[in-house]
C-alpha cells in the first residue's frame, strides 16, 4: 500500500518560516518525481514546487526565492522549506509523486494546512 504522509503545517505570522515534510512508503522513492501542490479556499490546486528523480527542481513564480524543495532518498522524504511567508501562501499543501515527468501524479498525500496571519 502506497502512502504519502505530510507533516509540518501550522499557523505562522507573515514573514515567518515553516518546513513541510512528506514521507513516502510502498514505492521505490528514488524512481519518483515528487512535488508540492497547494489549494487555497475557492481556488484551484496549483503546483508549488517539483523535484525530479534527477534532483532537478522547478518552482512556481510566486514562491521563487522563498521556498526550497529537497529530497532525501535514503529516508524516502521530500521537504518544502518555506521562508518569508505571506498571507497569500495560506492553503492546504499536498505532497504528490509520479513516475512520469509529464502527466498526472500517481499518488497524493492527504494534505496539511498552512495558515499565514498578517
PEFEN-V310389 format. One record per residue. RES is the residue in one small letter. SS is DSSP state (alpha for helix, beta for strand, coil for the rest). PSI is psi as a letter, one per 20 degrees, with the letter a starting at -180 (NA if undefined). NEAR is the number of other C-alpha atoms within 8 Angstrom. Layout:
res:RES ss:SS psi:PSI near:NEAR
res:RES ss:SS psi:PSI near:NEAR
This chain:
res:x ss:coil psi:p near:4
res:x ss:coil psi:p near:8
res:x ss:beta psi:p near:11
res:x ss:beta psi:o near:14
res:x ss:beta psi:o near:11
res:x ss:beta psi:q near:14
res:x ss:beta psi:r near:8
res:x ss:coil psi:i near:9
res:x ss:coil psi:r near:11
res:x ss:beta psi:a near:8
res:x ss:beta psi:p near:8
res:x ss:beta psi:q near:11
res:x ss:beta psi:q near:9
res:x ss:coil psi:p near:11
res:x ss:coil psi:i near:8
res:x ss:coil psi:a near:9
res:x ss:coil psi:q near:10
res:x ss:beta psi:q near:11
res:x ss:beta psi:o near:10
res:x ss:beta psi:q near:12
res:x ss:beta psi:q near:11
res:x ss:beta psi:p near:12
res:x ss:beta psi:p near:12
res:x ss:beta psi:q near:12
res:x ss:beta psi:q near:10
res:x ss:coil psi:j near:7
res:x ss:coil psi:q near:6
res:x ss:coil psi:n near:6
res:x ss:alpha psi:h near:9
res:x ss:alpha psi:h near:7
res:x ss:alpha psi:i near:7
res:x ss:coil psi:p near:12
res:x ss:beta psi:p near:13
res:x ss:beta psi:q near:13
res:x ss:beta psi:q near:12
res:x ss:beta psi:p near:13
res:x ss:beta psi:r near:13
res:x ss:beta psi:q near:12
res:x ss:beta psi:o near:11
res:x ss:coil psi:q near:10
res:x ss:coil psi:p near:5
res:x ss:coil psi:j near:4
res:x ss:coil psi:r near:6
res:x ss:coil psi:q near:6
res:x ss:coil psi:p near:8
res:x ss:beta psi:q near:7
res:x ss:beta psi:p near:11
res:x ss:beta psi:g near:11
res:x ss:beta psi:q near:13
res:x ss:beta psi:q near:13
res:x ss:beta psi:p near:15
res:x ss:coil psi:r near:11
res:x ss:coil psi:h near:10
res:x ss:coil psi:i near:5
res:x ss:coil psi:j near:8
res:x ss:coil psi:p near:7
res:x ss:beta psi:q near:9
res:x ss:beta psi:q near:7
res:x ss:beta psi:q near:10
res:x ss:coil psi:q near:9
res:x ss:alpha psi:h near:5
res:x ss:alpha psi:i near:4
res:x ss:alpha psi:i near:9
res:x ss:coil psi:p near:8
res:x ss:coil psi:i near:5
res:x ss:coil psi:h near:9
res:x ss:beta psi:q near:10
res:x ss:beta psi:p near:9
res:x ss:beta psi:q near:12
res:x ss:beta psi:r near:9
res:x ss:beta psi:q near:10
res:x ss:beta psi:n near:8
res:x ss:alpha psi:h near:8
res:x ss:alpha psi:h near:5
res:x ss:alpha psi:j near:6
res:x ss:coil psi:l near:12
res:x ss:beta psi:q near:12
res:x ss:beta psi:p near:12
res:x ss:beta psi:q near:11
res:x ss:beta psi:o near:12
res:x ss:beta psi:p near:11
res:x ss:beta psi:o near:12
res:x ss:coil psi:r near:10
res:x ss:coil psi:l near:9
res:x ss:coil psi:q near:13
res:x ss:coil psi:q near:11
res:x ss:alpha psi:h near:10
res:x ss:alpha psi:i near:5
res:x ss:alpha psi:i near:9
res:x ss:coil psi:p near:11
res:x ss:beta psi:r near:11
res:x ss:beta psi:p near:11
res:x ss:beta psi:p near:12
res:x ss:beta psi:p near:13
res:x ss:beta psi:q near:16
res:x ss:beta psi:q near:14
res:x ss:beta psi:q near:12
res:x ss:beta psi:q near:12
res:x ss:coil psi:h near:9
res:x ss:coil psi:q near:9
res:x ss:coil psi:h near:7
res:x ss:coil psi:p near:4
res:x ss:coil psi:r near:5
res:x ss:coil psi:q near:6
res:x ss:coil psi:q near:10
res:x ss:coil psi:h near:8
res:x ss:beta psi:q near:10
res:x ss:beta psi:q near:11
res:x ss:coil psi:a near:11
res:x ss:coil psi:i near:9
res:x ss:coil psi:q near:10
res:x ss:beta psi:p near:11
res:x ss:beta psi:p near:10
res:x ss:beta psi:p near:13
res:x ss:beta psi:p near:12
res:x ss:beta psi:o near:14
res:x ss:beta psi:q near:9
res:x ss:coil psi:NA near:6
